[in-house]
Amino acid sequence: MKVRRSVALGCGSYLPNLVLTNAELARKVDTSDEWIVQRTGIHERRIAARNETTGTMAAQAARAALAHARVDAQTIDLIVLATSTPDNTFPATAVSVQADLGINHGAAFDVQAVCSGFVYALATADGLLRSGAFNRALVIGSETFSRLLDWTDRTTCVLFGDGAGAVVLEAQELEENRGDRGLLTVRLRSDGRHKSKLYVDGGPSSTGTVGHLRMEGREVFKHAVAMITDVVEDAFKATGKTVADVDWFIPHQANKRIIDGSARKLGIPANKIVITVDRHGNTSAASIPLALTDAVTDRRIKRGDLLLLEAMGGGFTWAAALLRW
């Protein structure tokens, strides 16, 4: 008997050239490198240039992923792009990426679940691939959060950065005894009662403006670890896996204190955690594929490794996935 499973073929990323350090931020707002590092673990972040957009960065990450997977863009029949910072209100930024890659078949669309967006996009692509409707997908997370920030608010402007990451997924028919491969499970959650704790105070239907990011940092931190561990434990229950089976923990790179707290509660040792928040800041939906690509590129992650992905974002949304690389 065979099972249809979404298998990762490769990954890629793109980061803008401009590096904004904590020392440079301290010259703009009332903060310091010590204050930022102590509370977040962030030392620097990347900021998109004027001619760079969520779409152009997504296309660059997609090209890198296609090259790593050694597949032609014309074999892609599905693009799911996770972002909270689209190029336009419509059309979806994914169709701009589709056109940029020279693809004029299949389907392309965006999903929006803020920092959980990449895991939500994985779940969406996985469902469509396993249904037989599509065969090969690009799953992308791309953000230009620097354009949502209030650069006078030291509690938020120090946290975020820009970038993009992508994964190529392919539907494969696997023998049932080889079924422990590819995307094993994705668990999604949301609770709209927490909207006011992390949101943007603008939008086309409400204010007619883009708005700025607003956050109650202590409230987010208070909920984060419990929500993350809950959804991760659900992923273990769904697959029969345990923490001991996990080779690498790739969390959303929001704040090192949240990452460390979640790992401690789950019992994951520090040497199994992929950390990029120190160099990238919080890149929202892009953070997991950026971290994944970082660890694949330096050969920490090897074929056959079991990866635990998790994220939490505004809404609140939160999610976890188990992926056999």
Sequence and secondary structure as in RCSB ss.txt:
>XXXX:A:sequence
MKVRRSVALGCGSYLPNLVLTNAELARKVDTSDEWIVQRTGIHERRIAARNETTGTMAAQAARAALAHARVDAQT
IDLIVLATSTPDNTFPATAVSVQADLGINHGAAFDVQAVCSGFVYALATADGLLRSGAFNRALVIGSETFSRLLD
WTDRTTCVLFGDGAGAVVLEAQELEENRGDRGLLTVRLRSDGRHKSKLYVDGGPSSTGTVGHLRMEGREVFKHAV
AMITDVVEDAFKATGKTVADVDWFIPHQANKRIIDGSARKLGIPANKIVITVDRHGNTSAASIPLALTDAVTDRR
IKRGDLLLLEAMGGGFTWAAALLRW
>XXXX:A:secstr
 EEEEEEEEEEEEE  SEEEEHHHHHTTSS  HHHHHHHH   EEEE  TT  HHHHHHHHHHHHHHHHT  GGG
  EEEEE SS SSSSS HHHHHHHHTT  SSEEEEE  GGGHHHHHHHHHHHHHHHTS SEEEEEEEEEGGGT  
TT HHHHTTB EEEEEEEEEEEEEEGGG SSEEEEEEEEE GGGGGGEEES BTTTTSB   EEE HHHHHHHHH
HHHHHHHHHHHHHHT  GGG SEEEE  S HHHHHHHHHHHT  GGGB   HHHH B GGGHHHHHHHHHHHTTS
S TT EEEEEEEETTTEEEEEEEE 
